[in-house]
């Protein structure tokens, strides 16, 4: 697939799995921030090894993504190496019900039915892939049947798959295309493959609880792994000068770093405002330091994110002065 075809596929997947235009826009902005960070690390810190983070899907919890959960990492087949086994050994301490590693090839793509609606079936390109299950008892990966049903069958199908409630504006998809065309085909495929599972094969078509992910994992020359959460933000105009995280997400990140002993960092791609979105600089903070320097009694209403406009999103702000330059 070429760049435009990959971007179109991402757009179709996301547009059919969010409730409206604002949520699609927020999702698209998140992809851009992740890829900008990948390029920045490659340029400024080439001695860091960049590894793919994984998807966390609770089967039934609406409070946390970490209870009764499935963990999935999706990577190009050529990126398979021992580091993922070491990462999974640490993450297994969270007690996931199942842990999978999906390795895909950029070849043998077939047009396959992915989304099933009442009067419409959406077909998308699906590559050849190998699916491994991590066995905590042995600390090794075991080859599965290599069909996606080994993962999707863990979730009950809904009787009738939902669609977005509000239409996605053409200006939103145009903005997404204009922003993403600058990235490489390999980078775009990573986004596409993650959305193929999250939005296409699972998405609104399956019963599930809370979802989250690990945006990126870095390996230092010393061998230490660092988990990365990336956000693209400008400074708030009314609240405390600083950057925020929604409370449930923050609690999950604290739990991950506490139970796995893997250090979690929040990386901010600071922009001037929400309209121009020009780069100001890169900031970062350890999640432990973030949590220790917020007032847990002073929650504010956060942004929409993936939620309805009318829902409450409790957010905590950490002072700007505590963030370090990246």
N, C-alpha and C positions, 0 to 999 in steps of 0.2 A: 504494500500500500504506500502511496505517496503521502506527503504531509497533509494536503488538503483533504484527502480521503480519511486519514486518521483523525483529523480535527472534526470532520463531519461526523464520524462515528462517536467520538467523545460527546459531541453536542447532542446527538440522538439519545445516547444512553442517559446523560444527565437530565435532559429536558423531559424525559418520560419518567423521571424518578425523583423530582422535587415538586413542591406544591405550587410553585409559581416563579415569576420572573426574578424577583429580588433574591430568592434562594439560589436560583441558577447563577445569577451574577456573582454572588458570594462564593459559590463553588468554583467558578471559573477563576476568580481572583486568587483563590487558594492554590490552584494548580500553578499559576504564574509565579507565586512566591516560592514554591518548592523548587521549581526549575531555575529560578534566578539564584537561589542559594547553592544549588548544585554547581552552577557555572562559577559562582564566586569562590567556593571552596577549591574547585579545580584550578583556578587561576592563582589564588593567594596562598593556599595551603596544599600543594600537591603531595606532600608527604602523608596526608591523611587519606586513608582508604575509605571510599564511600560505598556503603552497603544499603540495600533496600530495606525499608521498614515494613511492617506487616499490618494487616487488617485485623481488628478485634471485633467480634460480633457476639453479643450475648444472645442466647436462645430465648430468654424470657424476662430478663431484668430491665425495668425502665429507669432504674436509679443509677446503675453503673454498667459499664461494658464488660467488666471483669468477672462477673459471676455467671457460671454455667455457660462458658464462652468457647468459641472456636477462634483459633489464630491461623492466619493464612499469609504467607509471603509469596509474591509473584515476581519472578525474575527471568531475564533472558537465560537460556540454557548455558550459554558460554560463560556465565558468571557464577556457575555452581562451584563452590569451594568449601573448605573445612570451616571457614569462619561462621557460616550459617549454623553448623552443628553446635559450635561453641555458644553462639547467641541463643539458640533454642534451649540449650541446657540451662542457661540462666533464666530465660523467660518461663520455662516449665515450672518454676517455683510458684508461679501465679495460679497453678492448678487448672489450666485449660482442660476442657473435656477432650478436645482433639487439636492437634497442631499439624498443619500441612505446609509443604513447600511445592509451589507450582513452577516448573521450568518450561518455558515456551521457546519455540524456534521461530525465526522470522522467515518461515517457508511453509509450503503446503497449507496455505490459507483456504478455507472453504466457507461459502456463504451458508450460514446456519440459522434456523429459527431460534431467537433468544428471548424475545418478549412476546407474551401471549395476552392479547386483549379480547374483549367480547366479539368485536367485529374486525379485528386486525391482528396480524402476526408480523412482527418486525424481525427481519433477517439481518445479521451482521457477520462480518468476517471473523472467523475463529481459527487460530493457528493450531498446528500440531503441538502437543504439550505432554510433559511427563509430570505426574503428581505423586509426591512422596509424603508419607505420614511419619511424623517424628514419634518414636517410641521412647517414653521417658525411662522405662525400665532399663533399656540397653544404652540409651543416649545416642541412638543412631536413627537414620532415616530408612524407611522400608518402602519399596515400590508398591503402588496400589494398582488398580485396574486401569489407571490413566484416562478415565472418563470423568467429566466434571460432576456426574451424579454422586460420586463418592463424597463430595462436599455438599452439594445442593440437597441431597436426600436427608441430611441432618436437620433440615428445616421443613416444617409443614407448609404445603402450598396453600395460598388463600383461594377461596372459592372463585373470586372474580378479581383479577388484578386491577388496582387503581391507576389512575392517571393524574397528572398535575391538575390542580383546581383552577389555576389562573394561567392564561396563555403566556408563553415565552416571547418576548418582543424580538423582532428582527434585529433591532439595534444592539441588543444584548449578544446575540450570536455573532453579529458582525464584529463587535468589540472583541469577542473571544478569539475569532479567527485572526484578526489583526495583531493581537497580542501574542498568540501562540506560534505564528508562522516563523518567528525568529529562532525558535528552538529546533534542535536536530530531530531527525526522524526517530532515532533511538530513544530520545527523551520522550517524545510524544507517544511512542508505543508503550512506554512504561505507564503513562497516565491511562491510555486506552485499555490496557490489560487489567489494571486495577478496577476501572469502571465497568469493564465487561463482567466481572464477578459481582462487584458491589451493586451496580445498578441494573445490569442485564439478567444474569443468572439467578441472583438473589433478589435484591431490590424490593419493590412493592409486591412482587409475586410470592414472597415468603413471609410467614409469621416469624417475628424475631423481636428481640429487645433492643437495647441501646447499642450503638456502633461507635467505634473510635479507631484510631490508627496511630502508628509510630511513623512520623513523616520520613525520617532518615536515621541511619545508624552510621557513626563515624568510628573508625579504628585508628587509634594513635600509633605511632611507631613503637611505643612501649608494649603494644598489644591490648591496651585498655579500650573497651567499647564505650561509646557515649550515645545516648538516645537523644534525638533532636525533635523538637516541636517548632515549626516555622509559622510565623504570622506576619502579615503585611499590614502595618498600622500607622496612623498618624496620631499625634498627641491629642487627647480630648480637650475640648474648648471650655467645658464647664467643671468637670470633675478634677480631682487631684492630678497634677502633671505627672504622668506615668503611663504604663501600659497594663492592660488587664487580661485576665483569664476568667472564663465562666467557672463557677464554683464546682459543679460536678466533674468537669474535665480536670481541674486542678487536683481534686481529691483522688481521681484515678491515677494521675501522674505521680502523686506522692506515694500512693500504694505500690505502683510499679517499681519506683526507685528504692523503696524500703524493702520490699520482698525479694527483689532480684539482685540488689546491691549494684545495679547499673545506674550511673549518674545520668540524670535527665537535665537537658538544657532547653530553655526557651530562647529562640533566636528571633529577633524582630528585624524585618526589613522596613526601616522607618521611611515613610513617605511624607511629602509636604502637606497634602490634603487628599480628600477622597475623590476629587474631580480630576486634578492634574496627575496625581499619583507619581510625582517625580521623586527619585531616590534622594534621601537625606543622608543615610548611613546605615550601618549594620550594628545592632546591639545584641547582647546576650546576657543571660543570668541563669544560675543553677536553680532548678525548681525548689530545692530545699531552701535556698536563700529567698526566693520569691515568697514561699509560704511563711517563712519566719518574719517577713517584713511587711505583711499586709495586716490590716485590722479586720479580723473576721466578723466583727460586729458592724462593719460599714459596707455592706453590699450595695451596689448600684445596679440599675437596669442596664444590661448590656445590649449589644447590637442584635439584629434579627438572626444572623447565622442561617441555619437550615430550618428554623422554627417559623411558626405562623407569626404574623405581625402583632397579633394580640396576646401572645404568650409572654410570660415573665422570664427573663434570662439573668439570674443573679450573677454578678461579676465582681471580682475584687481587683483593686488597682495597686500595683507596686510602684513606689516612687521612681521617677526617671533617673535620679542620681545614683541609684543602686545598680543600674544596667551598665555593663562594660562594653567598650568598643570591641567589635569582632575583628 
